[in-house]
């Protein structure tokens, strides 16, 4: 499907407000930046991988857009590490994908990547996912794959639910900013129900809450397996960071 060829894209501001990292000691490992050259996109990208402690096979894998923010501001690798260590969630590999040009970090590509960009989605399906599965002990099936993002990254996750549901079963959206795709709600409403596991959250202080509530209503009406949360916060990491354990438990909580 070439949905993005029919959409008008907007170039809007990035995400505000960052926390400083605590740099806590990990039981697992957070690897260095690695470069992957994409033929689908025609440029290089970089990513970092969190691996849980111990030896494993067929692990689930979480792909995180705006990965540099989820590491620096969200400290999500530390959240995963702690939850795994205490036995709350099963071990999981997390791939933190940086949306910036690795050769010029001032060049932030998220506004061209996250708006149902066919080439960006094809990059995941045809290049990044096979590369990760050849390099790490992760399962090679859609049930084991989840994609997470916030704001425009949440929009990107919604796009993956529409266009990449044969590759990803888990769709996680924090404060999705859906307005660059004016017919996003209609697209989800018209699409036949797919086998998807969904996390959706929003703040209640000028955080796209009306749009998120409308999406939640549509997904509920269609009977999706979904965790929906609202918090008394705005469009900042004071909203997103405290919910990262909820994201992890939604997809990986031990029985």
Phi, psi and omega in degrees: 000138181249055183301320186296338179291345182252009186248145174267123186260142179246140176259103185245174185290161179278190185277134178277171161063109178240150170264157171278143181285145178273345179054046179293151177293138181257146168279323173272204182226143170248109186287171179285171174298136175237145180261136170233130179267121184259122172284329179298319183264336180081022177204172179273149171230164175232157181207161173232150184239126168270128176243134181288161178292154177092176178259133186218168171217153175055044179284149168292158182225132181250121177263126188241113175281161191052041187302326181296325178288320179295333175280308189284315183266320182273339184050041188294328177298325178288322177299312179299315182301315181293317180295323177292315182299321181275358176082014181285321178237159175286158177301142182214146171266137177239129179253110182266104185267122181276128181277356182272157172295118183295342180265353178203088188294347174286345181269096180269119188263006190299326182287341174264340184270325198266358187260059183056043179285113183303319183293324178294318178294318178295326176303314177297307188294320189259342185235301187291310181301311177300324179295314179296320182289337175276345188248341186227158184279063182250156179291150183250057177210156187297329181298335183269356187251133176227146174239137185233142173199164179236150179056241175297331174294328173293321172301315178302318177298320177298322177296319178296324176299324178284318194249345184231027182292345175281347179252326183239127173269325182269128180233113184241126186229119172254120179047054184298128177268092190272352190296336176294343177245088190301334182258021182301317180297318180294323179298316177292323181293322183277336182290131174304145182303133178250165178279086183232146173248123194236138167244132179220130178222157176208152167276172181247010180241086178054054185232041180060027188293325179297317179295318180294322178294323177294319177296318178300319179297316180297314182293321176297314181299328180274355174081029180288149171285105191217142168253121181239132181226141169240141179229154181277076183201171180256204186269063183216176178291344172295339173273306193284317186299315180296346180265359184294328175293326176295320176301310183298316182290330178301321185257337191230009183298137177289146177292000000 
